[in-house]
């Protein structure tokens, strides 16, 4: 098995800003800050969060004045401030996760070690802390005894609608397989769930939770699940948990070569209501011993689809960071390794259309500016550019040949991000349509000034189907279809096209049917008859049922749209007329058979 963390031993020599062109799209990377180890930090393994003041905030796992990690702030222009250096107990050490800004404007985070809880580990098993935008720091909670509490929170916190924060720990709990916990802004902690481990549950979550639009939290575990393809620890799971602790295991990963394994990153909920994520290994990519990783989609009900399997070169390997959805509805992410160099930046549509955007060069020797090995995902800034961290590289030699890491900015498009003026999109002045109950196929035009600008289209309602143009670059068209409305009420749905909302209204319908002929007459010798069924809408379903034993339906017992019902009647040996009926979607078809002479 590949180790959980790969040492950073490679660096590179590049300019402060460099460009990379892939599939006619220009990507410009600018390094905003190169870490120096002390006093400003080393090894930024977590991602950034943009604060309400437009600055970006993050953590480094090591470095600072005590070499125990830092909290920092950096502006989009590269202005850097070290807000806090973690130190000895009772302070935490080694913040592995990023920060979340609470509704009180303060930032909240975790450390995987340190703190006052020393019952199991001499140096503590982690903390939860609060820090203001100006650097006022408070340690809120120290995790304690593993089997009674929890420890080692690798994932970021998320704030619930009740104002409390929710997170995961990679260890501890009643089964020593990690936990889900809740903590108030004042530091009162509650364990909501203890993972049981394989074969029926997940184990050792490395990622934080995401709050779904349904009010539940969704997350992943690095190990556990029902599959044995990854050995005894399992290949990992996806789970759902409510704020009160009601837990459901949604999916167990199957591992190489048919599925992903060992998900390290948090999920992200897309504009279509599904969740999207990455796995460190697995998939069909054979260049890596256990697969090079995947991007997957999973519904809130647990239906999983692998969108892309990585193959190390040229598309990268080892995905540790979460995805972010751009203003064009596509998802953007990073690979820790692989590619032509040492890590990649990629784009993938909700349907799985994959594009390599930027390859980090592979050059031996201390880097002049660029970073290597991005372990965290990207964040979409309010200026339309993407921001992120790389755990290694940079200009400083204080951390060895691998460098101390960097903060970088990526402009994607013709000199601007997906949200910049160079990549604005228009779907015309008409952003809605009203269709008759019969439905039909229609087209929406997408216009943009640059042929480099990528976009995607997603249906947000099941009665709207995109038949072509689910993604594109430059100007293009989206073709969608709507079936007949068989409901007696009007329907309203939307599509997200190039980041804009297009509304589809459909008039009320309901199904009515015409039967031809209206009745059937057969001789005493029996025979076969046919009923033609004609609905008002081509999408109306119907059924036919014989109400009398002497009438047998031989074909057309059910159908959709136009169709026919075929029935047979045996010879009538009685001298009296026989009358029976067939019910076709609520209408009665009478069959009369003459008596024998």
N, C-alpha and C positions, 0 to 999 in steps of 0.2 A: 504494500500500500504506500502511496506517496505520503510524505509527512504532511501534517496539518499546515505547517508554515515552511516555506522554502527560503533558505538564507539568501540574502541579497549580496551577490559577489560580483555583479557585472555593472559597469557604468559606461558612459558614452560621452563623446565630444560633439556638441552641436552649438548652433547659435542660440541667442536668447529667444528669438521668435523664428519658427520655421514653418514652412507650408508643405502640405502633402496633398496630392491630387488623386482621387479614386473615383472612377466612373463619372468623370466630368464634374466632380464636385471638389471645391477647394476647401481644405481645412487648415487653419492657421493656429498654431499653438504658441502661447506666450507664457513663460515661467514668471509668476508673480513674486515668489519667494523661495530661496534655497535655504534650508535649515542648516544650522551649524553645530547641532548637538547641545552645546551649552553657550549661552543660557536659554536659547529659544527652542530647543526640542530636537528630536530625532525619531525617525520611523513613524510617520503619520499613516497608520493603517486604516484609519476611519475616514469617512467622507465629511463633507462640509454641510453646514446649514446656513441659509441666508437669513439674517435677522431683520427685524422690522426697520432697522436703520440702514438697510441695504448692504451692510458689511457681511462678510462671511466668517463663521466661527467654527473652530474645530479643535481636535486634540492630537497630541503625539504620544506614542506609547512609552518612549524613553526620552532622555535628554532633560533639559532644564537644569536648575541649580543643584538638584539632588539626583539627577539621572533617573527620575521616577516618572517622567512624563510632564506634559504641559497642557494648558488651555490657551488658545491664541485667537486673535482677530486679524483679518486681512481684508483690505478694501479691493475693489475691482481694479484699482490703479497700482496695487502692490504694497500699499502702506500697511506695515506689519506692527502688531503689538502683542507682546507676551503678557497674558493676563494673570496666569497662575502657574507656579511650578509645584508639583506634588512632592511631598516630603515624608518624613518618618511618621509613625503612628502618633495620634489617631488618624492622620490624613491617609487617603487612599494612595495607591501607586498603580502604575501601568494602566491608564485609561485606553481600553481597546476600542470602545464604541464612540460614535459621534454624539453630538448634543441635540437636544430638542428645545425649542423656545416655548415656554409656557404662556398661558394667557396673562400672567403677571409681568411679562416681558423679560423675566429671568430665564437663564438657560439651565437645563438639568442634564446630568450625565452619570456615568458609572465608572468604576475602576475594577479590574479583575483581581486585585490583591490589595494589601494594606488595610488600614482601618483598625478598630479596637477589638474586633472579633478574633481572638487568638486560640480558641479552644481546639482547633484541628490543625492549623498551620501557624508556624511561629510568627509569620509576618502578616497575618490576616488573610481573609478570603474575599475582600472587595468591599466597596462602599457605593452609596448613592450621594451625590452632591448637587448643590445649587451654586450658580455663579452669575453675577449681574453683568450687563454689557460693559461696565467699567472695571470689573475684576473683583468685586466683593464676593468672597468665597465662604461657603458654609458646608460642612460635612453633615448630611442629614441622617445617614444610617450606616451602620457597620454590620455586614452579614456575619452570622455566628456559626454555631456548631452545624456541620454539614447535615447530619441526619435529622436534626430538629429544625433547621432553617434552610439556608441555601448558600451558594457561593459562586464566584467567578462569573459575573454577568458580562458576557461578551457583546451582547446586542444593545442597541440604543433604546431608550425609553420612548413611549408614545403617550400622549395625554388623552384621557378619555373624556367623554361629554360631561362627566360628573366632576371634572377638575383634577382627579387623581391620575397618577402615572402608572403605566403597566410595562412590565419587562420580563425577560427570561434570564435564567442562570444556567450555565453549562454543567454545574455540579450541584450536589446537595439534594435536599428533599428526602422524603421517607424511603425512596428506593435508590438514592444516590445517583440518579440519572438526570438531575436538573429539574427546574421548576418554572412555573409562571407565577409572578408575584404582582401585587398592587401596593403602591406606596403613596401616601398623601403628601402634599407640598410641605407639610410640617415634619415628615419623616416617620409616620406610623405605617409599618409594613405588615402585609398579610400574604401568606402563601395561598394561592388559589388552586394550584394543581401541581402534583408531583408526578413526573413521567415514570412509567413502569418499565420501559425498554422493550426489546423484541421478545416474542414475535408479534405482539398485538399492539404495541405502542411505540412512540418515538423515544429518543434518548439524546441527551447532551445538546440542546439547541445552542447554536453559535450566533444566531441572528435575532434581532428584535421583532416586535409585532407590528402589524399595520391595522389601523382601525378601518373596517369596512363600512360601506354606506348603509349596511343593514344593522349597524350598531355592535356587531361582534368583532373580535380580534382574530386575525389570521397570522399563522407563522409556520416555520419549518424547524425540523430537528436534523442535526447533522448525522446522527446514527439512528438505529431502531427501525421498526417496520417489519413486515412479514417476509420480505425477500431474503434468500440465503445467498444471492449472487455476490454479495460483498462480505461474506463470512459472518461470523457470529454477531458482530455489532450491528449488522443491517445496513441498508443503503440510505436511510433517512425517510422522513415523512413530511406531510403537510397537515396541519390541524386547524381547528376552529375552537375558540373559547369565548364565552360570553363574559361580561363584566362581573357576573356573580360566580363564575367558575364552572359553568356547564360546558363540558368538553366533548369534542368529536374528532376522532382521527379520520381525516378525509381521504388520504392517499398514502400508499407506501411505494417508494421508488423501487424500480426493478434492477437498476444497474446495467452495466455494459453487457451486451452491445445494443440492447433494445430500449433502454431507458436511462435517465440520468441517475446520479447518485451523489450523496454527501452535499446537500445544499448548505452553503455558508451564509447566504445573503437573505435579507428580508424580502418579502413580496411587495409588489406595488399593484394597486387596483387601477385598472385601465378605465377609460371613459366608457367602455362597453359593459362595465360591471364585472368582468372577469379579472382574475389575478394573474400576474406575470412574474416569473422568477428565473433564477439561474442555478445550475449545479456545478460544483467544483470538478466533478469527474462524470463518467458514464457517457452514454450516447454511442453512436455508431462509429465515431472517429477512431480508427485503428492505430493512429500514430502514437497514442499514449497507451500504456499498459492496461489501464482500467477505463479507457475512454477519456476524452479531453474536455468533457463538459457539455452542457446543453442550455438552451433557453426553452422554457416551457410555459404553457398557459393552463390554468386550472379554473374551473367554474366554482362558484360558492357551494355547489353540491358535490364537488370532488371529481368531476370528469376532467382528466388530464390529457393534454396534447403536447407532444414534443414538436417545437417549432423549428429548431435548428440544432444539429450536432456539430461541434467544433472538431477540426482535424489538425490542430497545432500550426500548420503552415499551409496557406497564408492567413487563416482566419483566427488564430490564437488558441489558447488552452488555459485551463484552470481559472474558472470564474468565481471570484470571491465577492464581488460587489453587486449591489442591487441595480435594477434598471430604473430609468426615469423616462416618463412620457413627455415628448416634446410638443410644442405648439402645433406641429404638423400631424399629430396623433401617432407617429412612430415612436418606438422605444430606442433609447441609447444606452450603451453599456461599455464596460471595459473587460479585458482579459488580463490576468496577472502575468501570464507568460505566453509563449508561442508567437506565431506570426513571423514575418520576415526579420523582426528584431526581438525586442523584449517586451511584449505586450501590445495589445491593439485597442483601438476605439472602434465600435461598430454601431450600425443602425439596423433595426429589424422591425418590420411592420407587424400589426396584430395577426396577420395571416401567415407570417413566416418569411416574407421577402427580405433577404439578408444582404447587407452591403458593408464591406470594410471601408472605414473612413480614414483611419490614421494608424500607421504602424510606427511604434517607437523603435528607432534605429538600434542596432546591436553593434556597439563599438567598445572594444576593450580599453580600459583606462579611465581615470577619473573624469566625470562629465563636466563640461563647461557650463551647462545650465539645465539640460533636459532631465526629466525624471525617468525612472525605470520601475517596472513592476507595480502598476496601480492595483492595490487590493480593494479599494472602495469604489463605489459607483460615482456617477456624476450628479451634479445638481444644476438645474436650469435656472440661471439668474434672471432677474427682472429685466435685464438689458437684452435678453435673447441669446446670450452666449452660455456655454457650459463651463462649469468650474469643478475642479477635482484635486486630488492629491495622489502622489506617487510615493511609495514607501522608501525608494532608494533614488540614487542619482543626485544631481545638484552640484554646486561648485565647491562645497566644503570637503576637506580631507580629514576632518576631526572624527568621522565615524568609520574610517577605513575605506577600502577601495570601492565599496558599494555606494558611498555617498550617504547623506543624512536624509534625503527626501526633499520633495518640492511641493508647492502649491502652483497649479497651472490653470490657464484659461484656454478654451477651445472656441474659435469662431468657425462655424460650419456654414458653408454657402459662399457666395461671391463677396468675400470680405466681411461677412456678418453672420450672426447666429440665425437659427431657424426662426427666431422671433424678431429679427432686425428688419429694417425697411427694405433691405435687399431681398428678403424672403417673405414679403407679405403676399397674401393670397386673396383672391376675390372669386366668389361664386355668383356674382351678379347682384343686381338690386332685388331680384325676386328670390327670397330665402325661404319660401313656403309654397305649397301647391295643394289644391283640393281636387281629389279624384272622385269619380263616380263609384258606386258600389261594385261595378264590374272590374275595377282595378286596371292593370295594364303595365306596360314598360315605358319608362321615362328616362331622360338624360339631364344631368347637371354638369355645366362646364366649369372647369377650374382654370383660372388665369393668374399668372405670375410673370414678373418682368424678367426673371433670370431662369435660364434653362438648367442651372445648377440646383435649384430649390426643389427639395423632395417633399412629398405630401402623401397622405393616406386617407382612406375613407372607411368608416366603420358604421354599420347599422346598429342603432341602439334599441331597436324593437324587432321582435321576431317576425312580424308580418311584412317587414321591408327586407328584401334580399338584394344585395349588390351583386350583379351578374358579371360586371367587368369594370375595370378602373378602380380596384381596391387600393392601389398605390400607383404613384407615378413621379416623374421628375419633369419640371417645367410645366407648361400648360397642358391640360388634358381633359378627359371627360369621364364621368362616373355614370354608369348605366345601372338602373335598379328596376326591380319589378315588384308589384303589389298584387296579390291574388284577389279574387272576388271576396267582398265582405259578407260572410254568411251570418254575421251577427245583426241583430235588430237595432243596435246602437252604433253611432259613428265611432271611428277609430282615429287616434292621433299618435304619431310616432316621429322620431327624429333620426337623422344621420349626422355624424360629425365628419365633415369634409374639409380637409386642410385646416383644421382647427376651428372651423365655423360650423354653426348649427343650421341644418336644413330640415324644415318641418314638413311632414306629409300628413295631410288630413284626408280621410276617406269617408264618404257618405254612408249612412246606415244601409244595410242590405236585408238579409234574411232570405231564406230559401222558399220558393214556391215551385210547384211541379205541374206539368201537363201530361196527361196520360192519353195515349192514342192506340187503339180506339178506346172509348169510354167503358165498353163492356164486351164480353166475349160470348159467342154462341157456338156450340159444337153439336154434332150429330150424336145419335145414340151409339154409334160405333166408336166413339172417342176420337182422340187425335191430339194435335199440338196447336197451341196458340201463342201469340207474341204481343207483348205490351211495350210500346215505345215510351220511354221516359225522357222528358225534356224539361230541365230546370231553368230558372231565370238566370242563374249564374253558373259558370263553368266549374266552380269549385264546390258546389253543393253536393253533399253526400246523401245517399238514400239507401234504403233497404226494402226488400220485398218478402212478405211472409204469407204463406198459405193458411187460410183459416178453416179449411175443411180437408178431411183426410183423402177425399177422392181427387184432389188437385195437388199435383206434385210440381214444384219449381225445379226445372232441370238446369237452368243457367240464369245468371243475372240476379242472384239473391241479394247482391249489393253492388254499389258502383258510385262513381263520382262524375258529375257532369252528365252529358247525354249518354243514354244506354238503352238496353232492352232486357225485358224479363221474358224468358221462355218457360212455358208450363205445359204439362201433358195431363190428359184425362183418359182413364180406361173406358172400355165399353160399358154402357148402362144396360143391364139385363132386366131392369124393372120397367114397367110400362108407364111409370110416372116420371114427370120431369124432375131433374135434380138441379138444385141451385146452390152455389157456393161463392166464396169470395177470396180475393187476394188483397192484402193491405200494402200499398206502396207509399211509404213515407206519410202515413196518416190518411191517405186517400183510399177509398174502397173501390176495387175493380170487381164487378160481378161476373161470374161465369155461370151460364145456363146450358144444360145438356138435355137434349130431347130424350123422351122415354122410348123403350123398345116397342116395335109394332106387335 
